Amino acid sequence: PGGGGGVALGITAAIVYMYIAMAALALRIVGRTWREFLAAQVAGVAVGVVVAIAALSVRMSMESLGYGSGWIFPVVLATCAAALPVGIFLLPDRVRPVDLFSRLGGTLARLPRPLQGAASRILRLAPTVAVP
């Protein structure tokens, strides 16, 4: 009778409330401000927008061409996998989490050699990544 719209809206509201409540708690614990919290989200939102635009464009194009879900899903998945490093690479310097990316150097050293160089270029790391 009523449909699932109200239930979905209630669940969405609860998730948003919990996100805000947990963020407030975390900010209180670490002694940071909402302004710092929101600034830290900019890079992730920017990359998310790039990936979402790519995925939505591919999905809509494939649907308009008459492809079924069995084809659309893997192509959109591959598009997202390709758009993610592009989005990270295109991040402007002012929102780029340089500290986070620089800490990945040790982790990158465990990747196969061809992937180390590609990942370093995408993250724009200095060429100081240790190569075994």
FENMO-V87004 format. One record per pair of residues at least 12 apart in sequence whose C-alpha atoms are under 10 Angstrom apart, sorted by the first residue. I is the first residue (numbers start at 0). J is the second residue. D is the distance in whole Angstrom. If there is no record, write none. Layout:
# FENMO-V87004
i->I j->J d->D
i->I j->J d->D
This chain:
# FENMO-V87004
i->22 j->36 d->8
i->23 j->36 d->10
i->38 j->94 d->8
i->39 j->94 d->8
i->39 j->95 d->10
i->39 j->96 d->8
i->40 j->94 d->9
i->41 j->90 d->10
i->41 j->93 d->10
i->41 j->94 d->7
i->41 j->95 d->9
i->41 j->96 d->10
i->42 j->86 d->9
i->42 j->87 d->8
i->42 j->90 d->7
i->42 j->91 d->9
i->42 j->92 d->10
i->42 j->93 d->9
i->42 j->94 d->6
i->42 j->95 d->6
i->42 j->96 d->7
i->43 j->86 d->9
i->43 j->87 d->9
i->43 j->90 d->10
i->43 j->94 d->9
i->43 j->95 d->9
i->43 j->96 d->10
i->45 j->86 d->7
i->45 j->87 d->9
i->45 j->89 d->9
i->45 j->90 d->7
i->45 j->91 d->10
i->45 j->94 d->9
i->46 j->82 d->9
i->46 j->83 d->7
i->46 j->84 d->9
i->46 j->85 d->8
i->46 j->86 d->5
i->46 j->87 d->6
i->46 j->88 d->9
i->46 j->89 d->8
i->46 j->90 d->7
i->47 j->79 d->10
i->47 j->82 d->9
i->47 j->83 d->8
i->47 j->86 d->8
i->47 j->87 d->10
i->48 j->83 d->10
i->48 j->86 d->8
i->49 j->79 d->9
i->49 j->82 d->7
i->49 j->83 d->8
i->49 j->85 d->8
i->49 j->86 d->6
i->49 j->87 d->9
i->49 j->89 d->9
i->50 j->75 d->10
i->50 j->78 d->8
i->50 j->79 d->6
i->50 j->80 d->8
i->50 j->81 d->9
i->50 j->82 d->5
i->50 j->83 d->6
i->50 j->84 d->9
i->50 j->85 d->9
i->50 j->86 d->7
i->50 j->87 d->10
i->51 j->75 d->10
i->51 j->78 d->10
i->51 j->79 d->8
i->51 j->82 d->9
i->51 j->83 d->10
i->52 j->79 d->9
i->52 j->82 d->9
i->53 j->75 d->8
i->53 j->78 d->7
i->53 j->79 d->7
i->53 j->81 d->9
i->53 j->82 d->7
i->53 j->83 d->10
i->54 j->71 d->10
i->54 j->72 d->10
i->54 j->74 d->9
i->54 j->75 d->5
i->54 j->76 d->8
i->54 j->77 d->9
i->54 j->78 d->6
i->54 j->79 d->6
i->54 j->80 d->10
i->54 j->82 d->8
i->55 j->75 d->8
i->55 j->78 d->10
i->55 j->79 d->10
i->56 j->75 d->9
i->56 j->78 d->10
i->57 j->71 d->8
i->57 j->74 d->8
i->57 j->75 d->6
i->57 j->76 d->10
i->57 j->78 d->8
i->57 j->79 d->10
i->58 j->70 d->10
i->58 j->71 d->6
i->58 j->72 d->8
i->58 j->74 d->8
i->58 j->75 d->6
i->58 j->78 d->10
i->59 j->71 d->9
i->61 j->74 d->9
i->61 j->75 d->9
i->83 j->121 d->10
i->84 j->117 d->10
i->84 j->118 d->8
i->84 j->120 d->10
i->84 j->121 d->6
i->84 j->122 d->8
i->85 j->121 d->7
i->85 j->122 d->10
i->86 j->121 d->9
i->87 j->121 d->7
i->87 j->122 d->7
i->87 j->123 d->9
i->88 j->118 d->10
i->88 j->120 d->8
i->88 j->121 d->5
i->88 j->122 d->6
i->88 j->123 d->7
i->89 j->121 d->9
i->89 j->122 d->9
i->89 j->123 d->10
i->90 j->122 d->9
i->95 j->122 d->9
i->95 j->123 d->10
i->96 j->122 d->10
i->97 j->122 d->9
i->97 j->123 d->9
i->97 j->124 d->8
i->99 j->122 d->10
i->100 j->119 d->9
i->100 j->122 d->6
i->100 j->123 d->8
i->100 j->124 d->7
i->101 j->119 d->10
i->101 j->122 d->9
i->101 j->123 d->9
i->101 j->124 d->6
i->101 j->125 d->8
i->101 j->127 d->10
i->101 j->128 d->9
i->102 j->124 d->10
i->103 j->118 d->10
i->103 j->119 d->9
i->103 j->122 d->9
i->103 j->124 d->9
i->103 j->128 d->9
i->104 j->118 d->10
i->104 j->119 d->8
i->104 j->122 d->10
i->104 j->124 d->8
i->104 j->125 d->9
i->104 j->126 d->10
i->104 j->127 d->8
i->104 j->128 d->5
i->104 j->129 d->7
i->104 j->130 d->10
i->105 j->128 d->7
i->105 j->129 d->7
i->105 j->130 d->9
i->106 j->128 d->9
i->106 j->129 d->10
i->107 j->119 d->8
i->107 j->128 d->7
i->107 j->129 d->8
i->107 j->130 d->9
i->108 j->128 d->7
i->108 j->129 d->6
i->108 j->130 d->6
i->108 j->131 d->7
i->109 j->129 d->9
i->109 j->130 d->9
i->109 j->131 d->8
i->110 j->130 d->9
i->111 j->130 d->10
i->112 j->130 d->8
i->112 j->131 d->9
i->115 j->128 d->8
i->115 j->129 d->9
i->115 j->130 d->8
i->116 j->128 d->9
i->116 j->130 d->10
